[in-house]
Amino acid sequence: MITVKNERYRQKYHIMPPQGWMNDPNGLCFFKGYYHVFFQYHPDSAEWGPMHWGHARSLDLVHWENCPIALTPGDSEDKDGCFSGSAVVKDDKLYLIYTGHNYLAGTKKQEVWENQNIAISEDGLHFQKYEKNPVITSPPSDNSTDFRDPKVWFEDGLWYMVLGSQSKKREGRALLYCSKDLLDWNYLKVLAKADLTANEGYMWECPDYFELNGKKILLLSPQGIAEEKGIFKNLHQTGYFILSDDGNQVIKSDFYELDSGHDFYATQTCLTEDGRRILFAWMDMWKADMQEQADGWAGTLTVPRELRMQGNRLCTYPVAELKALRSELLFTQDKFIKKTSFSSSSHALEINAVLDWGKADTSIYFELNDEEHSQIFIVEFCPTTRKAVLKRKGVDGKRQASFSLKQQLELKIYIDSSSAEIFINGGESSFSERFYAAGKLNLEFSSENLIKQKLDVYCLDS
Ligand code: FRU
């Protein structure tokens, strides 16, 4: 078993693996008083490998407790991995629905067999794989063998499952299945697929499907979307289509990126006890430079975020529960000023900024530096283009998001030891970023104009 050799980049309040590698959040649910978050996990190494399901649970969405590994690969249907999936509660039991991943021996290219499986728990801690796994053995005949990441929900007396996949024509697509009992599944149809003439991806991973404010949202992580006018710059994207129905067929909106940062992928949502739809993402990207790997671990999730629709825009914003993390008010001000700088030895911070645009003719900047004053990133908010441009140290450092111009620019920023999440105007845009800094952090808000800057900065508990 690998161990964590150095704590320097360990997160204080985000979910991360106890040691070893983590990727996608899986099986988000509320069961018997606890929120459960499972995740793609390789406990033996800081590199991706045979996927287990790691597990954490929380009473309040804020303080998390590590739980024993929930799923271990190695059975005949999941020989090489228990891949991503979801969780539902039925008859007072917790059901995990996940993909079994197998490399086929003796094939030239490493060909795979992917299938869908169930594991059941009475207490939410110990899981028994269903003896008749897999419950879905193979994809429809016009599909490639990429067929994974089941998301299941209950609607009008039936269970539905949406699966990520790729057709034989290399179209990313979401497949819809249906079941009366969660065990026997029937293939219904292609819920939606990439248009080959549009830039919509050859493989769709981690689909999720839900209704929010009367809009039908298909949230997913497509592979193969090319950069377009400064967006879609990550290796793979996460975003959404709004689906509608004209009676004959499903119509998709354009594909919208959900977060504009470098490190955001493989989202999943669930409902809270009081009916809010919340989301977690893996706050990393495939092939990124994860410097914590040298320390024996890799990967972290975002903070839990509540989803809201603003017109046709899906917004994400940290859940209100996170206020419970505040330990002391580090810094507060409310005055006309051009530049505010402050430093913090704590790397666990919540920053709330309300910045009045004044004449609104010059940009506002937010800059994060480490002790040596070497810039981690700078974000420029430009009132004329209504674009926020984040420049991070290193190659391929630039990302951009749009925002609407109101009298004030509102920012909420969560910083942890090796991550920053920036929410603009109540979550209409966001940037999720990993960073690796040493010593104190220096933070700065500035503008060429004298503007009213109202800031409240809290140190956060572990
Ligand atoms: C997304 C993904 C999923 C798969 C899992 C494997 O990041 O590629 O499609 O189930 O990771 O770890």
Boltz pocket constraint, residues with backbone or C-beta under 6 A from the ligand:
constraints:
  - pocket:
      binder: B
      contacts: [[A, 23], [A, 24], [A, 40], [A, 51], [A, 83], [A, 84], [A, 99], [A, 148], [A, 149], [A, 205], [A, 206], [A, 265], [A, 266]]
      max_distance: 6.0
